[in-house]
């Protein structure tokens, strides 16, 4: 339990750290929240005066009325001028009490003027009138009547309270807008940063990571999980900075009213009832988080099914498996639906439970107030803050839901951020600006998931030489290419370029030295020109065309098969192009990059004879004056190689030129005879 709470706290603090770059906007938003609370408190302080004004307008005084029996007794006990004076004094008693109330209001107004730095002015009560004057010279600036002859509040004075109330309410709503806008801006910006960070983190993971992880799951982490954090954080920051201040303002107003009236039992009832309103939040919060964690896992499964089907749509249609895939997708979709409904059920229970508790507490409060014969103005001064505080209290319940939802998504988000398989670059990487000598493998071993792929591999690739490797599927051919480009690190042994260990070479320099043409030419959904220039984003159109010509790609680009020529979009993974066209564009990409080291990974194995001839001619162009490591299934493409390595189960079983290996009569000769129809 303690570990769980500690993990939650760590998640909260990690999310808050992303707010730090935007602390100015955040500070202004929080200060606006304080303004909300202050203006709300000020408007609540005007409620008794407004209620008193309404009671005045009913034709009677809000002060204590003088019983008739008291006036008659005064008249009997005194006579003459003394009796008249005593009766007049009693009749003027309500007016005196109301005058005292007005003076109190003016004292509060003068304190407000001093707090605002306007101590040069003051309000003075003078025989039923309120006068605004300069403090130092007593110069009268403005006078208006405060009460009538009967002791009622005048409409002018009542209007001042109304205008003040409206003004404070306008300030509150303006501050609420500033609070919402700035805090939600920060929340949205934070989530944009989170999305950028996870994309950057995933791009820097090693190929070993991608070999273990489903792409659909990664897409869900980048989209659905961060979207859940975005909708939650944007609302949480706004409401979390405003609601507590509003609640404190309402609580302060209740305490102030209790001090004025001397009735402490009423706020005690209210403060006991308020935590009961939050009780459903504490009960349902943990269930909501667990339910949303499951829902995020399920939506990731839904995305995975969609990704697999759409990327393999040709296979699905070839085997007429549409119905089977629809059933599998609907099964995953139903599981996601059930988990979301469980979370929604718990979330929606919060509001009704809070309302039931709040209504019950309000009724108990009204019954108690009735038994204590509390006046309308006192009741309004206590109940108005309660009703106003209910909304922020209810919003806090939503905040709890948002927090649980965002924390469920954040837990999954930080799992990816904390999982690091990126290749570690040397603290002081060695530069590699040109390739001068050779690439050397010395006793290299490599295992993938406890399965040894290479075992004690040693050979050299001298500058300007073509070194080819052949062997059965799974023998380790592609692994050697990946180790040269340092997509992986070997488990033991050493790989050097010009005597420098690849682990110590600056990764950017290393990759700039190497060009790769793979069997499955991967193109992006961009123009043909941009695909060719992917390795050199600043290349001119003339350079792109020249590279396409060397790759035997220029003719098919401009002969009308692709109406927009070099500006034709290749489609998803080059879907609008044939296999040979994609391969030649991939070769043009390598030619334009012009690397000194070239890796060819079975670049012609999936092509027909005519296309293979075009692609092979293009490869011959790209191999000129370059050091080439070629992986081949078709032995006809590597007969001119300086060195051919034969791999079998991670070991080099033969090595030599084409003629030397044929003369040896071993494994290479068997492969050659099988491909060229000479096997017996």
N, C-alpha and C positions, 0 to 999 in steps of 0.2 A: 504493500500500500504506500509506504513512504517512498519507495523507488518510483512508483507511478506518479505520485505528486511531484517529485523532483523532476521527472521527465517532462511533465506538463509545464512546470515553471521554466525549465530550460527552453522549451519550445516557444513560450510566450516571450521570453527575453530575446531569443534569436530573431523573432519576427520584429520586435521593437527596435533592434539594432539597425534595421533597414530604414527606419524613420530618420536616423541621425542626419543624413545629408540635407534633409528638408526641414531642419529644426526651426527656421525662421517662420515659414508658413505655419508650421505646427504650433509654434508659440502664439502667433497672432490668432489662430483658430481657438486655442485654449483661452486666451484673454477675452475673446469674443464670448466664450462660454461664461466667463465670470461676469461680463456685462449683462448677459442674459439673466443670470441669477440676481444681480444687483437691481436691475430694472424691474424684475418680477417681484423682488422683496419690496421695492418702493411702491409699486402699484398695489400690493396687498396692504401696505400701511395706509393707503387712501380709502380702503373699503369701509372702515368704520365711519369716516367722515361722509362718504357717499350715502351710507345707510342712515346716518343721522339727518342728512339733508332730506331724504325721503320721508323720514318720520316727522320732521318739521312741517313739511308741506301738507301733511295730513290734518293740520289745523291745531295740533297740540304740541306742547313742548316735550322734548325727549328727556328732560330732567324730571325730577320728582314733582308731582302735582301736590298742591296744598289742600288737605282735606277741608271741607266746608265747616265741619265741627270746630276745627282749630281757629278759623276766622271768626265764627260766632262767639267762641269763648273769649277771644281777644277783645272783641267789641264789648262784651258784658263786663269784663274785668277792668276795663279802662274807660275813660270818658273824655270828652272834649278833644282838644288838639292831640293829646297823647294817644287816644284811641284811634283817631284817624291815621296817625303816623304808624301805629303798630299794624293796622290792617294793610296799609300801603306797602309796608315792608314785606309782609307775608305774600301779597300779590306779586311783588317784584322778585320773589325768590327764584322762580324758574329762569328768569332772564339772567340773574346773576350766575347761575350754574352754567348756562349756555355761554355766557361771556367768558367764564373760566375755561371752557372747552376750546373756544376760539383762541384764547391766549396761548393755550398749550400747542395748538396747531401752528400758531405763528412762531413759537419758540423752536419747534421742529424745523419750520421753513428757514428760519434764520441760521440754524445749525447747518442746514444743507447749503445755504449760500456761503458760509464760511469754508465748508469742505470743498466747494467748487472754486475757491479763491476769490469770491465776490464779497468779502467782508466789508467793502466800502459802502455796501447798501444794507438796509435792514427794513423789516416790516414792523409797523407799530399799530397797536389797537387803540382807537380814540373815540369813545362815546358811540359805539355801534359802527364805526368806520375802520377800514384797514388802509394804512397809508404807507407807501414806499418812499423812503427818504434816504439821503446821504448820511452815513454814520457820523462823519466829522462835523458837518455844517448844519445838520438837521433840516436841510433844504427839502421841501416836499416835491416829489417827482410825479406821484400818481396817488389818487385817492378813490376808493370805491366802497360802497356800503357793505357791511358784513352781516348785519341782522336788522330785522324790522323792530318796530316799537313793541311788538308782542313777544320778542325773543326768538323769532324764527330766523333761520338762515336765509339771507336774500338770494335771489336767483343769480345775481352777479357772482356772489361768493361761492355758491354751489357750482356755477359754471367753471370757476377756477379749478376746483377739485376734479371736475369731469375732464377738462382740457389736460390737466396734469396726468390723470389716469391714462387718457388716450395717448399722450406724448410718451409716457413711460412704456406703454404697450407697443408703440411703434419702434422705440429704441430696442425693446426686447426682440421683436421680430426681425429687425435689421441685423442685430447681432447674431440671431439664430441663423440667418442666411449666410453671414460671413463665416460663422462656425461650421456650418454644413459644407459650404463650398470648399473652404481651405482644407478641412480635415479629410473630406472625400477626395480632394485633389491629391493629397499626400497618400491616402490609401491606394488610390488607383496607380499613382506613380511607383509606389513600393512594389505592387504586384507586377507592374511592367518590368521592374528591376529583377524581381524573382524569376520571371519568365526568361529574361535575357540570361540570368545566371545559370539556370538549369540547362538552357540550350548550349551555352558555352561549356558547361561541365560535361554534357553528353558528347559534344564534338571532340573534347579532349580525352575521352575515355579510349582505352586501347581496343584493338580488334578482338582481343580475348573477351572483353566485356560484351561486345555485340554478338559474339558467338554464343553467349549464354542467355542473352536477354531478348525477349520478344519485342519487336518494333512497335506493335500495337500498344503494348504496355507503356513504352516510353512516350508515345504520342499522347496517351491518356494522362501521364504525369505532367506533360508540358501544357496540355490544354484544359482538361476537365479539373484536375487538381488545382492548378493555378487560378482557374475561373472561380472555383469555390472559395479560394482564399480571397480573390478580388472582391466578390460580392459581399463577403463577410467583413473583411478588413475595412473596406470603404465605409460600411455602415457602422461598424463597431467603433472606429476612431471618432466619428462624428458624434454618435450618441454617448459614448463613454466619457467624452469631455464636457458634455452639456447636461445630461440627465442628473448626475450626482450634484451638480451645482444648483440646478432647479430644485431638487429635493431638499438640499440644505437651506435654500432660500425659503421654501415653504415651511420647513421645520422651525427656522428662526422666527418666521411670522407667527407661528402657533405659540412659541415660547414667549414672544413679546406680548401677544394678546393675553396669555395666561398671567404674566406679570402685571399687566394693566388691570385685569379683572380680579386677580387673586384666586382664580379657580384652577388649581393644579390637577384636579382629578380628571378633567376633560382631556388635556394633552396626554396624560398618562395612558388613558384608554386608547388614544390614537396611536401612540408610539408602540404600544403592545400589539396592536392590530397590524401595523405596517410590516413587521417581519413575517407575520403569518401569510401576507400576500406573496412574499418571496419564497415561501416554503416549497411550492410546486417546482420552482426553478432548481432548487437543490436536489429534489427527489428525481426529476426527469433528466437533468443535465447529463449524467453519465450514460444513461441509456441512449440519448441522442447521439453522443460522440461515437459510441460503439456501432450504432446503426449506420451512421454516415461513413465510418471506416469500411464497413462491409459494402456499402453502396458504391464507394469509389473503386473498390476492388472489382465489383461486378461490372461497372461501366467500362473499366479497362478491358475486361473480357469481351464486352460487346465491340469495342473499338478494334480489338485484336481480330475478331471474326471478320469484321468489315475489311480490315487491311489485308488479311490473307486472301479473302475471296476476290477482292478487286484487283490485287496484284497478280493473282493466278486465274483470272477470269477465263483465259483461253483453255486451260486445263479443265475448269469446271464445265464449260460448254462442250468441250470435246468428249467428255464422259457423261454428258447429259445429267449432271449432278445438281442442277438448280434446286430441285425440290429438297434434296438432302441438305444442301447448304442453308436453305430457308428454314428448315426444321431446326438445324443446329443454332442458327442465329436467333430464332424465336425462343428457344430454350434459354439461351444466355440472356435475352432481353427480358423474359419473364422473371428470371432470378433477380435481375437488377430492379425490376418493377416492385417485387416483393420487399426488397431491402429498403427502397425509397419510401414505400408506404409505411413500413415499420417506423422509420425515422420521422415521417410526417405525422403519424399518429401521436407519437410522443410529443412532438413539437406543438401540435395544435391543441393538446390537452392543457398546456400551460395557461393560455389566456382565459379559458372558461373557469379553471380552478381559481385563478387569481381574482376574477370578477366575483365569483361566489363568496370568497372570503371577504373581499372589499365591501360588497353589498351588505353582508351580515354584520360586519364591523360598523358600517354607517348606520344601520338600523339600531344597533345597540347604543351607539352614540346619541342618536336622536331621542331614544326612549329615556336615556339618562338625562339629557338636556331638558326634556319635558318635566321630569320629576324634580329637577332643580330650579324650574321656572326661570330659565335663562332668556334674556331679551333677544330680540331679532338681530340687533346690531352685534351683540357679543357672539351669537351663533354664527352670523355671517363671517365675522372675523376669524373664527376657528374653522368653519367648514370650507370657506373659499380656498385656503391653502391646501386643504385635504383633496378637494376635487381637482385642483390644478396639479397637485403632486401625483395624482393617480396615473396620468399619462406617462410622465418620465419613469415612474415605477414599472409600468407595463412595458415601456421601451427597454428597460433594463432586462426584463424577461426575454425580449427579443435578442438583446445583446448576448445573453447567456446562450441562446440557441445558435446565434451566429458564431460565437466563440467556439462552441463545441464542434460546429461544422467545419470551421476554418482550421481548428486544431487537428481534426481528423485528416483533413487534406494536407496540413503542414507536416504531420508525422510522416506521411508517404513522401512528401516533397523532400524533407531532410534526409530520408533514407537514401535517395539518389544523390543528394549533395554530399553526404558523408561517405558514399561508396566510391573509392578512388582506385581505378586501375590504370590511370594515365601513366605513360612512360616518364620516368623521372629524368629531367635534364641535369647535366652536370652543373654544379654551382659556378664553375669557370669553364664554359664550353670552348672547345678548340674550333677556330674558324676553318672552313674548307671552301676556298674560293675557286679552286681548279683541281682537276684530277690528272695526276702526273704519272703514276706508276702502276699500281695493281690493287685488286681487292683480294684479300686472303681470308680463308676459313681454316681454323686450326682446332681440330678435335672438338667440333661443335656438337652439343647435344641439346635437344629440345623435346619437351613433353607437353601434351595438352590434356588436362584433366586426368593426370596420372598415366596417360597413354603415351609412351615414348614414340615420337615421330622421327627424329633424327638421332643417330647414335655414332659419335666419333667421326664426323664429316670433316675432311681436310682437302682443300684444293685452292688454286689461284686463278684469278681472271685478270690477265695482264691488259694494260691499256691498249685499245685498238683491236683486241681479239674478240672473237665470237665463241662463247662457251654455251653449249646446249646441254640440257639434262632430259633424259627419257626414263620411263619406268611406268609401272602399273599405277592405277588410281590408288591414292593413299600411301604412296611410297615416300612422299615428303618433298616433291618437286616445288610446289607452290610455297611451301614453308620456307625453303631456301630463299626464294624471291622476297618473301615478306621480311626475312631477317636482314637481307641486304638493305631494304628501304627502312629498316627499323620500325616496322609495324608491330613487331614483338621483340623481346630481348631473349637471347639464348640462355639456357639454364647453366651451361658451363662451356668452357672453351673461349675462343676469341674470334671476332670478326673485325678486320681492320681495312681501312682505305688509306692508301699511302702511309701505312704504318700507324695510323691513328685509330684507336679503338672507337667503334661507331657509337658506343655509349658516351664517349667524351666529346663527340663532335656536336656542334650546334645543329639542332634538329632542322631549323629553317635552311641552313646551308646544305645539309645532307639531302633534303628533299629537292632543293633547287638543282642538285647534281643529277637527279634521277628522273627519267620519264618512263611511264608504264602504259603498255597496251595490253589489255586483258581479252580473254575469250569472249566474255559478255560485255560488249561495249556499252557503257552506261552514259546516256545523254540526258541532259536536263530539259525540262519543258521550257525551252528558250529558243531563240533563233539559231539557225545553223552557224551563223557567224560568231555569235556569243559562245556557242559550244566549242568551236575551234579555238577561240581566244580565251578559254577558261583558265589556262595556265599563264596567259599574258593578257590581263584585262585591258592594258593600254595599247594593244596592237592596232595598227592602222588597217583599213580595209585592204590595201595593197598587200600587206604582209599576210593577211588571212587568205587572200586569193592565191598567193604564191605557195603557201603551205598546202592548200587544197589541191593545187596542180601537182605538187610533188607526191601527194597521197592518192593520185588518180581519182579525186573526188570532184574536181571543178566541173567536168562535163555533165555529170548527172545533176549537179546543183542548178545549172543554167540552161539545160536542154528542154525545159518546159514541163518536166515531170513534177517540179515544185514551182508553181507559178510565181511565188515571191522570191525565188532565188535564195540568196544568202539570208534574207529576212524571213524565210519560212520557219515557222515554229515546229520543232521536232516532235512535240507531243510528249505525253508521259513516258519516260524511259525511252524516248525515241520511237514511239509507237507508229508514227507516220512514215518512218523510213524502213527500208529493208535491212536484213542482217548485214549484207555486204556494204551498204551505204553507211550504216552506223559504224562499222569497223573502219572504213576509210576516213570518216570524220574523226574517229578516235586517233587514228594514225596522224592525221593532219594536226590534231591538237598537240601530239608529241613532237612533230616536226617544228611547229611554231615555237614551242618552248625551247627547242634546240639544246637538250641536255647532253652532257658528255657520256653518261651511262644510261643505257636503255634496257628495260626489262620487258620481254615479250612472253606473255603467258598464254600459250596455245592460241595465238591470235588468228589462225586460219582453220581451226579444227571443225568449225560448225558451218563451213561455206561450201557451196557447190564448186565444181571444177573451174568454170569460167570466172566466177567471182574470186575464187582462190588465186587465180593467176593475176588478176588485177590487184588484189590485196598484197600478194607476195611481191609484185613489182614495187608497190608502194613501200613495203617493208625494206626491200633492198635499197630504196632511196634513203630511207630514214636511218639505215644501219651504216651508211657510208661515214667513215672517219669517227665512228663511235665504238665504245666498248659495250658489247651486247651479252646479256644473259637471257637465253631463250629456253622456254619450256615447250616441248613439242610432243604431239602424238603422231603427226605425219612426218615420217623420217625424211621425206623428200625435201622438206623445208630447211633441214639442218645439215645437209650433206657437205656444205662448204665450211662448216664450223671448224675452228682451230682445235677445239677440244669438245668431245662428247662424253658426258658422264652418265653411266647407267646406274640408277638407284633401285634397290630392292629392300623393302621393309626397313628403310631408314639407313641403309648401309650402301656405300659405293662398291659395286661388285665389278665394274669395268670402267676404264677411262682411256680415251685415245681419240685419234681422228677417225673419220668414217671408214677409210680403207684399212686402218690398223685394226679396228674392231671387227670388220668383216673377216679379215685374215685370222683373227683370234678364234673365230668360230664359236663364240660363247652366247651369252644372253642377248647381246645386241643383234647378232646375226639371226637368231631365232625371231626377234621382233621384225627385222628387215624382211626375212623370207615370208613371214606371216602377212605383212602388209602388201608385199609385191607378188603374192600368189605363188611362192616357191616352197611353201611348207608341204611336207610329205605326210 
